[in-house]
Amino acid sequence: MDYATQPGDPVWTDLFTTDTDGAIAFYGELFGWTADIAPEHGDYITFRKDGRAVAGGMRNDGNSGPDQWTVYLASPDAEATAAAVMAAGGMTAVPVTAVGDVGRFGVFGDNGGVGIGVWEAGTMAGFEQRGVVGDGHWEGHVGAPSWFELHTRGYDDALTFYREAFGWKDPFTIADTPEFRYTTIHSVTPMLGGVMDSTSFLPPGVPGYWTVYFGVEDVDLSVRKVAELGGTVVRPPEDTPYGRLAAVADATGARFSLGGNKS
């Protein structure tokens, strides 16, 4: 689906992995992705679905933290965003770096210690294909990124941070009860993602995390496929008001989520 990108929108995601060959095989089997490798950019991987870019990947040398997916938010000026991140109480993990004429990126920690990236578009704007979620209905492209979600212990502070650092202008609170607090990035479709108060179920010592939901045709079948391919099931499939959802991890432990229509 075409949409006008606004500052702070999720526009890219990539996988930091100790096993690039294994990742290409795993996600190829799971989502039908193909992979292009760019030697001129450190063997960066561009994953494609039906020929269109849906995600990236890069090698983790094993000395730079765990294998994980990173979400990148759009910025018209990555250096200005980096300064805004610092002013809002964040930190820099990877300084803003140019990738030829493709664009500029940086990776930060938000004010709760959760990693988040920035992407300033050059010749590459971001996703060439993505799904859409609305009123619990998942539509669009199977195997494409469809929803982006921040789980955090510092819910109110996180909303302030992303407004100040990334320019979120119209977040929409869909629930604010002790049991469930959730705000979406936008108040109109496509909402793209949201922020959840996850204090009650985050593991001890984990400040939070961003997760990417990839749309699938059959969540239960895809979860079984993850296990067959050597991955793990973090949270089994369940029907929710927002579709049928599951959390999984690939063969090296990088966590992501699956979403689809209710069974």
Secondary structure, 3 states (H helix, E strand, C coil): CCCCCCCCCEEEEEEEECCHHHHHHHHHHHHCCEEEEEHHHCCEEEEEECCEEEEEEEECCCCCCCCEEEEEEECCCHHHHHHHHHHCCCEEEEEEEEECCCEEEEEEECCCCCEEEEEEECCCCCCCCCCEEECCEEECCCCCEEEEEEEECCHHHHHHHHHHHHCCCCCEEEEECCCCEEEECCCCCCCCEEEEECCCCCCCCCCEEEEEEEECCCHHHHHHHHHHCCCEEEEEEEEECCEEEEEEECCCCCEEEEEECCC
